[in-house]
Amino acid sequence: MRPKIYLFGDSITEESFSDGGWGSSLANHFSRTGDVVLRGYSGYNTRWALKVKEKVFPPPLPPDGGAGGDLLAVTVFFGANDACLPDRCSGFQHVPLEEYKHNLKAIVAFLKKQWPCTRIILITPPPIDEAGRLLHPYVENPSDQPERTNEAAGKYSKECLAAAAECDVSSIDLWTKMQQFPGWRNTYLRDGLHLTPDGNKVVFEEVIGRLKELGISLETLLADLPLLAEIDPNDPLKSFEN
């Protein structure tokens, strides 16, 4: 069976299989060598993710192999909801900063225990355009104040990177990366939080780069069945004997 790359996260992951999404781009990139499995849950924070992790991931393969393929890599992309301000309209999604970091480390520990060889990539929350959030509220907002701020997102981003370093796993600093582009607010975000096609492209390129650093690329993964160029036109079926 083909090895699997799991995408675990909130709505930014759930939407990643939309047209031009970073997840669908990954699936297309690895279309003959690996299966990209979407496990995105809109609105979830790390507290909820930690609670449901056993339901999200399949049990490890038995020693004799079994079916289902290997869990090759996992992206863990939470923080945008954890960083909701506790006294604003989405305060029920808020997770304190210290707990957020603890939850990420617990998720990584779970993955490492179940699949010791899997590669793990933590992705920070993206930057926040507060004006964009006011124009696109998800729930009733009587305070007329953004439920997220870029300053708070930056603090959670820092803790995400710290958790990755302490767990010795790879990370992507999306919060910093996106803000390096002068027009990031309108170029990368469609509602102050979720990604435009250009924003999805940034995530895709960052994930592909990290995977390559971890030894996962089209050059290192084998196609599960013969490619057309490998099939003998004079005896096509012979190619499927091995």
N, C-alpha and C positions, 0 to 999 in steps of 0.2 A: 504494500500500500504506500501511497505517497506520504511523505512527511507533512506535518501540519504546522501552520503558523497561526496562532490564536491572537485575536485583537480583543482585549478586555478593557472596557471603559464605559464612559457615560454617553450622552447624546452625540458628542463629536465623533465617537467611534460608531455609534448606531447609524449615523447618517453617512458613514464613510463608504458605503456601498451604493450611494446615489450616483447619478451621472457625473463623472469627473471626480468622484470621491477618492480619497487616498487609499481606502481599503479596496475598492474596485480596481484601482490602478495596480495595487500589489497583486491582486488575483490575476489580472491580465499579465503582469510581469512574470509570474511564476506559473503560468497556465499549463505547462507541460511537466513541471518538476515538483510542485508542492501545492497543497490545498490551503487557502487562506480562509480561516473560520471566523465569522463575525459573532462576537459576544459583547454587543454594546447595549447599554441600558439607560435610556433617557432619564435624567434627573437624579441618578444614583450618585452617592458619595462613597468614600472609602469605608465608612462604617457599615453601610448596607452591602457593599461589595464583599467585605470580609465575612459577613453573615451568610452569603449565598455561594461562596466560592466552590463548595463541594458540588453544588448543582450546576455550576457553569462549566466545569472541566470534567472530562471523562476520567474514569479510574485508570491508573497506570496499567500498561500492558503486563500480562503474566510473563514469567521468566522464559516460557517457550515461544514468545512472540505474540501470538494471537492476531486478532484483526484490528484495524483502525489506524495503523501507521504510527510514526513517532511524533511526539510533541517537540518540534524542532526549535520553535521560538515563541515568545509571548510578548506582546506590547501591553503595558499597564498604563492607562491614560486616564487618570482621575485627578481632581483638584478644583475644577471649575465650580462644582457645586459645594464642595467642602468650604470654599472661600466665600460663599454667600455671607453677607453680614448678618449677625444674629438678631439685630434689632430692626431689620428691614423685612419686606414682604415675603422673601423666600428664606426666612430665618430657620425654618424647620429642616432645611438641607445643610445648614452650617455644621461643620465639625471643627473643634478647636485645633489650632496649629500643631500642638504637641501630639494630640491624638492622631491627626492626619499622618504625620511622619511615622508614628508607631504602627498605624494600620497598613501603610505601604510596606513597611519592613515585615509585617506579619504575612501579607500576601506573598511577598518574595520568598519568605521562609517556607510557606506552604508549597509553592511551586518547586522550590529546590528539593524539598523532601520527597515530593511525588515523582519528580523527573529531574534527577541530579544533573543531567547533561543538557537540559534545555537552556537556551539563551534568553535572557530577560532584558527588556528595554523599558525603563520608566520614562514617561513623557510628561513634562510639566504642563500645567494649564496654560492656555494662550493668554496674551494680553487682553485687557478689557477696554473697550471704547464706551465710556459711561454715557455719553450723549446718545449713542446708538442703543444702549440698553433702555433708556427712557422712551425712545421711540417704538420699542418692540417689547413691552412688558408681557411676561408669561401668565401672571396672575394679577388680580386687582392690587393697585399700588397707591393707596390713599396718601402716603407721605410724599409722593412725587419725587422720590430720590432713588437713584440706581441701587439695585439690590446687590450689585457687585461693584468693586472698584479695582482699578489697575494696580493701585498700591497693595491691596490685599492679595491680588493674584500673584504679585511679585514675591510676597512673603511665602506663599504656598509653593511657588516655583523653587525658591531657595531651599525649602525643606525637602522637596522632592529630590533635588539634586544631592542633598546631604544624605538622604535615605539610600539613594543608589550607590553613593560612594561607600557608605558604611556596610552595605550588603555586597559590595564588589560586583555590581552589575552595571550595564551600560545605561546611558541616559541621553535625553534630548532636551535641551533648554529652549523650548519653543517660545517662552515668554520673552527671552532676550533676542532670539533669532529674528522673530517677526518685527520687533521694534527697530531693527537696524535699517529697515526700509522706510524712507521718509513718509510715504503715503499709506502706511500699514493699516490704518483704521478702516478705510474704505476699500483698499485693495485686498486685504486678507479676511476681513470680517463682514458678514452680511447683516448682522443685527447686534453688533457690539460684542458678540461672543462666538457664534457659530461661523464656520468657514465658508468663504467663497471658493470658486474653482481655483483661484490663485493661491488661496490659503491652503487648500487641500494639496496642491502641488508641492508646497513647502514641506508639509508633513511627509508626503510620499518620498520626496528626495532625501529627507533626513533619515527616515526609517530604512530606506534602501542603503544609504551610506553606513548606518550602524550595523545592519545585517552583514554587509560586505566585510566590515571590520571584524565581525564575529565569525567569519568564514562561511557565510551563507550567501551564495550568489548563483547566477546561471552557470558560471564556470565550475562551481563545486558540486552542484546538484545534478543528478542524472535523470534523464527522462525515463518514465516508467515503461514505455513501449517504444519500439523503433520509430525514428523520425522518417518522413517520406524519403529523404535523401539517402537513407540507409537501406531502403527496400530494393531488392534486386528486381528490375522490371522483367527479367527473363524467368524468374522463379520467385514471385512475391511471397508465397507462403513459407518459403524456407527461412525468411527473416524472423518468423515468429516461433521457430522451433526451440530457441534457447531462452 
